[in-house]
Amino acid sequence: MFIQPWDASLDDTEWQTWITEGHDFGILSVNGLPGHAPTTVPTHFTSDGNHLLVHLARPNPVWHTLEHDPNVTFTVIGDYAFIPAPWRAKPGIPPTDGVPTSYYAAVQFTCQAHIVDDPEAKAELLRRQMAHFQPDGDHAAIAVDQPPYGRMLSGIRGLRLEVAEVRAKFKYDDHKPVEHRTGVADRLLERGDGLDKPTARQQLRRLERIGPWKP
């Protein structure tokens, strides 16, 4: 992932906060076997600190690939929007001569994958995931010897992704003048399509922290 200086995360707290604000779905990318393309798996995830926690169905073809090479990348993307040409035109030039772009936030984890097959370890992984996704506890107990989850554990395998490196990118034109960034955020809020509003919030949040860009 290419990161310009003005797109870089301002500190670790920025990307960590972004992840905890509900960005808990991503793409697991696994190196392909010789002669094959990489394998990608969309999935929810949680974290226990230094590891991302994932579970997948046992028939998933990703397991054979992981056993061959446990080095993986996990990518989370959100708060994205297309910014049309007229919105980025510089003063004094025709609006159609502006150059369009995409705004987005992305956090990319480089990891070493550890497969979890022990039934109790899988149950604990699921308990951690459910504590995140259903914090009210409105689900049956997750135990090896109790239904409904006990009998289902054999149908899944767990993954503990040991994080070796994190690269974060917040691409919101932070190198542009303050007036330009404010104007684009206003247009996003007015358009209101898709993720326009959260994209505008990210741009305004970064603007408040950075102000005028200083190389």
N, C-alpha and C positions, 0 to 999 in steps of 0.2 A: 504494500500500500504506500503510494507516494504521498508525502506530507510536506507541503510548503511551510516555511517558518510561521506564517500568520494563521495557518490551519491547525497548528499543534495544540495539544491539550496544555492548558496553562499550568496545571499541576496534577498530581495523582488524584487529589480530592475531586477535581472536576469530572473526570471520567468515572470514578467510583460512584459519585452521586448520580450521574446520568444512568448508570446501570441499575442502581437501586430504585430509581424512579419508575420502575415498571418495564425496563428493557431487558427482558429475560427470555428472549427467543432469538436463536441465531442459526448459523450454518456451520456444521462440523465438516471440515475438509480434510480428507485422508489421502495420502500419497497412493497413486495407483500402482498396481502390480506391473512389472515390465511389459511394455506393449499395450497398456491399458490407460485410459484417462483417469484422473483423480476421481474419487468417490466423494459425493457431498450428501449430507443428511441434515434437513431442517428439523430443529428440535427445541423444546424448552430446556432450560438449565437452571440450576441453583449453584450456590457456592458455599464452601465451608472455610473460606479464608484463602488458602493458597491453591485450592483445587476447584475446578468446575465439576459439577455432578450431573450426570446424564444417565438415563436408562433407555434401552432400545430393545425391540423384539429380537428374540434369539434367531429367527430366520433371516434377519437383516444381513445382506451380503457384506456389510462393512467389517464384520468380525474377522474374516479371513485376511482382509487387507491390513487391519490393525495388527494382527499377529505377525505379519510380514514386516511392518514398519510402524512403530508406535508414535512417530513424530507427526503431530497434527496441528492444524490451525482452526480456531473457532472465532467466527466473525459475527458481530452484532451490529445491525444498521437500523437507523431510525431518524425521525424528524427531518424527512427529506422533501424537497419540492423542486420542480423545474422553474427556473427563472428565465423568462423570455427576453429576447434581444432588446426591445424598447426599454425595459426596466433598467438595463445596464449601459445604455448609451451615455457617453460623456457629454457634458454641456457643449452646445454649439455644433453638434453633428446630427444628422438625421436619425430619428429613433430606430429605424430599421437597420442602421449600421452598427448598432450595439451587438455585443457578442453574448449569446445566451450561455447559461451554465446550470449546474445542479448544486443545490445546497444539501448537505446531509451531515449527520454525525455517525461515526463508525469507531468501534473498539475491536481490536484484533488481538487475540491471545495466541501465543505460540506455546504449545503444550507437549508434554510426554503423557501418553495415554496408558492407564493401568486398568485392565479388565477386572471386574468384580464378579465372581461366580459363587462365592460362599453365601449360602442362603441367609444367614443372619446379617452379613455385611450388606447384602442387597436390601434386606428389610430396613436396615438403618439408613441406607441411602434414600429409600422411598420415604421414610419418616421425615428426613430432612427436607425433601422436596415438598411433601404435603404441608409441612410447617410453614413453608413459604407461600404455596399456592392456595392452601385452605387453612389459614391461620386460626379460624374459628374452631377448628377441630371437628367439623361436621362430616366425619368419615369414620368408617370402621377401623378398629385397631389393626395395625400392620404388624403381624407376627407370623413367624414361620409355621406355627402349629394351629393357626386359627383362620377360618374362612372370613372374607372371601379372598384376601390377598395371599394367604399361605399357599394355597394350591396354584396360584398364578405365578409365583416366583420362579418356577422352573421355565417359564416361557419368556423370561427376559434375562438380559445381562446388564450389569452396571458398568459405568465408566467414571473413573476419577481422573480428570485431566489436570495434571500437575503443571501449573503455569510457570513458564520460564521467562517469558517476556510479554509486555503489554505495549501496544502501539495504538494511540488514540488520535482521531482526526475530527475536527469540528470546522467544516468548510462553509463559512457564512460571509465571505467577502470582507474579512476583518482588515484587509490592507486598503480598502476603499475609504473615501472620506466619510466622516460621521453622517453628513447629510444624505449621502447616497444610501448608507446602510439603514438609516431611519426610514427613508422613502420606500425602500424595498420591503421592509417589515410592514409598513402601513399598507402596501399593495397586497401583500400576502394575507393580512388580516381582512382586507376588503374582499379579496377573491374567495377565500375560505374553502377551497377545494381540498380534499384528501387530508394531508398532514400540513397544510399551509399554516394553520394557527400554531401548532407546536413548533414548526420551523421558525416562525416569526419570534416566538418566545425565546428560542435558543439564540437567534441573532441579537435580540435586544439584551439578553443576559450577557452575552459576550461583549456587546458594545459597552454596557455599563462597567464591566471589569477592565476592558482594554482602553476605551476611549480612542483618540486618534492613534493610528498605528505608528509605532516607532521601531524601525528596523534594529 
